[in-house]
């Protein structure tokens, strides 16, 4: 017992020690139960699966393969649409250039015919 204002009585000290002891036992019980659960869980799950009360987890690789396949299909379709639009625009540009070249040739041929007809 000290000289402080809040001196504890022997009864209060006993109650505090008892409370700490009970709390310590409670924590030890929780730790033991957790350890038992962690150790027994795999065996219990195997037994439950064999009995039919629990289904085994479904494999996840089919979902992954399906997602990759769908992504490849969509990417291929998008690439094909882009390729078609690009080739059509290039084809139209080439056709326009060819038509312009032909019209220039027709004008030259016509002007050469006119020059020839005038000079005869």
BATINU-355619 format. One line per 5 residues: number of its first residue (from 1); their letters; for each residue x, y, z of N, C-alpha, C. Coordinates in steps of 0.2 Angstrom, whole numbers, padded with zeros to 4 digits, always signed. Example, Ala and Ser with C-alpha at 12.3 -4.5 7.8 and 13.67 -1.06 7.14 Angstrom:
1 = as = +0066,-0028,+0039,+0062,-0022,+0039,+0066,-0016,+0039 | +0064,-0011,+0035,+0068,-0005,+0036,+0064,+0000,+0039;
***
This chain:
1 = xxxxx = +0004,-0006,+0000,+0000,+0000,+0000,+0004,+0006,+0000 | +0003,+0010,-0005,+0008,+0016,-0006,+0005,+0022,-0002 | +0008,+0028,-0003,+0006,+0034,+0000,+0001,+0038,-0005 | -0001,+0035,-0011,-0005,+0039,-0015,-0012,+0040,-0013 | -0016,+0044,-0016,-0023,+0045,-0014,-0027,+0039,-0016;
6 = xxxxx = -0025,+0036,-0022,-0030,+0030,-0024,-0027,+0024,-0022 | -0025,+0023,-0016,-0023,+0017,-0013,-0028,+0011,-0014 | -0026,+0006,-0016,-0031,+0000,-0017,-0031,-0004,-0011 | -0036,-0007,-0010,-0037,-0011,-0004,-0035,-0018,-0006 | -0034,-0022,-0001,-0032,-0029,-0003,-0038,-0033,-0006;
11 = xxxxx = -0044,-0031,-0005,-0050,-0035,-0008,-0050,-0032,-0015 | -0048,-0026,-0017,-0049,-0023,-0023,-0043,-0027,-0028 | -0037,-0027,-0024,-0031,-0031,-0028,-0033,-0038,-0029 | -0036,-0041,-0025,-0038,-0048,-0026,-0043,-0049,-0032 | -0048,-0044,-0032,-0053,-0044,-0038,-0050,-0043,-0044;
16 = xxxxx = -0045,-0038,-0044,-0041,-0037,-0051,-0037,-0043,-0053 | -0034,-0046,-0048,-0030,-0052,-0050,-0034,-0058,-0053 | -0040,-0058,-0049,-0045,-0063,-0051,-0047,-0062,-0059 | -0049,-0056,-0060,-0052,-0054,-0066,-0046,-0055,-0072 | -0040,-0053,-0070,-0035,-0054,-0075,-0034,-0062,-0076;
21 = xxxxx = -0034,-0066,-0071,-0033,-0073,-0072,-0039,-0076,-0076 | -0045,-0074,-0075,-0051,-0076,-0079,-0050,-0074,-0086 | -0048,-0068,-0088,-0047,-0065,-0094,-0041,-0069,-0098 | -0036,-0071,-0094,-0031,-0075,-0097,-0033,-0082,-0099 | -0037,-0085,-0094,-0040,-0092,-0096,-0044,-0091,-0102;
26 = xxxxx = -0048,-0086,-0102,-0053,-0085,-0108,-0049,-0085,-0115 | -0044,-0081,-0115,-0039,-0080,-0121,-0036,-0087,-0122 | -0034,-0090,-0117,-0030,-0097,-0118,-0035,-0102,-0121 | -0042,-0102,-0119,-0047,-0106,-0122,-0048,-0104,-0129 | -0049,-0098,-0131,-0050,-0096,-0138,-0044,-0098,-0142;
31 = xxxxx = -0038,-0097,-0140,-0032,-0100,-0144,-0032,-0107,-0145 | -0034,-0111,-0140,-0034,-0118,-0140,-0040,-0120,-0145 | -0045,-0117,-0145,-0051,-0119,-0149,-0049,-0117,-0157 | -0046,-0111,-0158,-0044,-0109,-0164,-0039,-0114,-0167 | -0034,-0116,-0163,-0029,-0121,-0165,-0032,-0128,-0167;
36 = xxxxx = -0037,-0130,-0163,-0040,-0136,-0164,-0044,-0136,-0171 | -0048,-0130,-0172,-0052,-0129,-0178,-0047,-0129,-0184 | -0042,-0126,-0184,-0037,-0125,-0189,-0034,-0132,-0191 | -0033,-0136,-0186,-0030,-0143,-0187,-0035,-0148,-0189 | -0041,-0147,-0187,-0046,-0152,-0189,-0050,-0150,-0195;
41 = xxxxx = -0050,-0144,-0197,-0054,-0142,-0203,-0053,-0146,-0209 | -0046,-0147,-0211,-0045,-0151,-0218,-0049,-0158,-0217 | -0048,-0161,-0212,-0050,-0168,-0211,-0058,-0168,-0211 | -0061,-0163,-0207,-0068,-0163,-0207,-0071,-0161,-0214 | -0068,-0157,-0218,-0070,-0155,-0225,-0070,-0161,-0229;
46 = xxxxx = -0065,-0166,-0228,-0064,-0172,-0233,-0070,-0176,-0231 | -0071,-0177,-0224,-0077,-0182,-0222,-0083,-0179,-0225 | -0084,-0173,-0224,-0091,-0170,-0226,-0092,-0170,-0234 | -0086,-0170,-0238,-0087,-0171,-0245,-0088,-0178,-0247 | -0085,-0183,-0243,-0086,-0190,-0245,-0094,-0191,-0243;
51 = xxxxx = -0096,-0189,-0238,-0103,-0190,-0236,-0108,-0187,-0240 | -0106,-0181,-0243,-0111,-0178,-0248,-0114,-0172,-0245 | -0112,-0170,-0239,-0114,-0164,-0236,-0111,-0157,-0238 | -0105,-0158,-0242,-0102,-0152,-0244,-0099,-0154,-0251 | -0100,-0149,-0255,-0098,-0150,-0262,-0090,-0148,-0263;
56 = xxxxx = -0086,-0151,-0267,-0080,-0149,-0267,-0080,-0142,-0271 | -0075,-0138,-0270,-0075,-0131,-0274,-0074,-0133,-0282 | -0078,-0129,-0285,-0077,-0129,-0293,-0071,-0127,-0295 | -0068,-0130,-0300,-0061,-0127,-0303,-0063,-0121,-0306 | -0058,-0116,-0306,-0059,-0110,-0309,-0056,-0109,-0316;
61 = xxxxx = -0052,-0114,-0318,-0048,-0113,-0324,-0053,-0113,-0330 | -0059,-0116,-0330,-0064,-0115,-0336,-0066,-0108,-0337 | -0067,-0105,-0331,-0069,-0098,-0332,-0064,-0093,-0335 | -0057,-0095,-0333,-0052,-0091,-0335,-0051,-0092,-0343 | -0051,-0099,-0345,-0051,-0100,-0352,-0056,-0097,-0356;
66 = xxxxx = -0062,-0097,-0353,-0068,-0094,-0357,-0067,-0087,-0358 | -0065,-0084,-0352,-0064,-0076,-0353,-0058,-0075,-0358 | -0053,-0079,-0358,-0048,-0077,-0363,-0050,-0078,-0370 | -0054,-0084,-0371,-0057,-0085,-0378,-0062,-0080,-0380 | -0066,-0078,-0375,-0071,-0072,-0377,-0067,-0066,-0379;
71 = xxxxx = -0062,-0064,-0375,-0058,-0058,-0377,-0054,-0059,-0383 | -0052,-0065,-0385,-0048,-0066,-0392,-0053,-0065,-0397 | -0059,-0068,-0396,-0065,-0067,-0401,-0067,-0060,-0403 | -0068,-0056,-0397,-0070,-0049,-0398,-0064,-0045,-0401 | -0058,-0047,-0399,-0052,-0043,-0402,-0052,-0044,-0409;
76 = xxxxx = -0052,-0051,-0411,-0052,-0053,-0418,-0057,-0049,-0422 | -0063,-0049,-0420,-0069,-0046,-0423,-0068,-0038,-0424 | -0065,-0035,-0419,-0064,-0028,-0419,-0058,-0027,-0424 | -0053,-0031,-0424,-0048,-0030,-0429,-0050,-0031,-0436 | -0054,-0036,-0437,-0057,-0037,-0444,-0061,-0031,-0446;
81 = xxxxx = -0065,-0028,-0442,-0069,-0022,-0444,-0065,-0017,-0446 | -0060,-0016,-0441,-0055,-0010,-0443,-0051,-0011,-0449 | -0049,-0017,-0450,-0045,-0019,-0457,-0050,-0018,-0463 | -0056,-0020,-0462,-0061,-0019,-0468,-0062,-0012,-0470 | -0063,-0008,-0464,-0064,-0001,-0465,-0058,+0003,-0468;
86 = xxxxx = -0052,+0001,-0466,-0046,+0004,-0468,-0044,+0002,-0475 | -0046,-0005,-0477,-0044,-0007,-0484,-0049,-0003,-0489 | -0056,-0003,-0487,-0061,+0001,-0491,-0059,+0008,-0492 | -0056,+0011,-0487,-0054,+0018,-0488,-0048,+0019,-0492 | -0044,+0014,-0492,-0038,+0015,-0496,-0040,+0013,-0503;
91 = xxxxx = -0044,+0008,-0504,-0047,+0007,-0511,-0051,+0012,-0514 | -0055,+0016,-0510,-0058,+0022,-0512,-0053,+0027,-0514 | -0048,+0028,-0510,-0043,+0033,-0512,-0039,+0031,-0518 | -0038,+0025,-0519,-0034,+0023,-0525,-0039,+0024,-0531 | -0045,+0022,-0531,-0050,+0023,-0536,-0051,+0030,-0538;
96 = xxxxx = -0051,+0034,-0533,-0052,+0041,-0534,-0046,+0044,-0538 | -0040,+0042,-0536,-0033,+0044,-0539,-0033,+0041,-0546 | -0035,+0035,-0547,-0035,+0032,-0554,-0040,+0036,-0559 | -0046,+0038,-0556,-0051,+0041,-0560,-0048,+0048,-0561 | -0045,+0052,-0557,-0042,+0058,-0558,-0037,+0058,-0563;
101 = xxxxx = -0033,+0053,-0563,-0027,+0052,-0568,-0030,+0051,-0575 | -0036,+0047,-0575,-0039,+0045,-0582,-0042,+0051,-0584 | -0045,+0056,-0580,-0048,+0062,-0583,-0043,+0066,-0585 | -0037,+0067,-0582,-0032,+0071,-0584,-0029,+0068,-0591 | -0029,+0062,-0592,-0027,+0059,-0598,-0032,+0060,-0604;
106 = xxxxx = -0038,+0060,-0602,-0043,+0061,-0607,-0043,+0069,-0609 | -0041,+0073,-0604,-0041,+0080,-0606,-0034,+0081,-0610 | -0029,+0078,-0609,-0023,+0079,-0613,-0024,+0076,-0620 | -0027,+0070,-0620,-0029,+0067,-0627,-0033,+0071,-0631 | -0038,+0074,-0628,-0043,+0079,-0631,-0039,+0085,-0633;
111 = xxxxx = -0035,+0088,-0629,-0031,+0094,-0631,-0026,+0092,-0637 | -0023,+0086,-0637,-0018,+0084,-0642,-0022,+0083,-0648 | -0028,+0080,-0648,-0032,+0080,-0654,-0034,+0087,-0657 | -0035,+0091,-0653,-0037,+0098,-0655,-0031,+0101,-0658 | -0025,+0100,-0655,-0019,+0103,-0658,-0018,+0100,-0665;
116 = xxxxx = -0018,+0094,-0665,-0017,+0090,-0672,-0022,+0092,-0677 | -0028,+0093,-0675,-0033,+0095,-0680,-0032,+0102,-0682 | -0030,+0107,-0678,-0028,+0113,-0680,-0022,+0114,-0684 | -0017,+0110,-0683,-0011,+0110,-0687,-0012,+0107,-0694 | -0017,+0103,-0695,-0017,+0099,-0702,-0020,+0104,-0707;
***
